[in-house]
């Protein structure tokens, strides 16, 4: 299971093709469902790796329960300002 948490963008399709070729299942997280659904989806799916956009990193790391999540891969370069917000 591989997660993706970003708005529609070119990387969505590239990631979808890569997951299809490797036989992985891609699980999307949507910010429109609210922050309460993030821990639920992570725990129910057992996602260990998630691909995120820079704004979604902040939302994701504010969630208390990340389930089995081990790897966070960002599509964008994180600015020093956004890293400071994580602290």
Buried (B, 14 or more C-beta within 10 A) or exposed (E): BBBBBBEEEEBBEEBBEBBEEEEBEBBEBEBEEEEEBBBEBBBEBEBBBBBBBBBBBBBBEEBEEBBEBEEBEBBBEEEEEBEEEEE
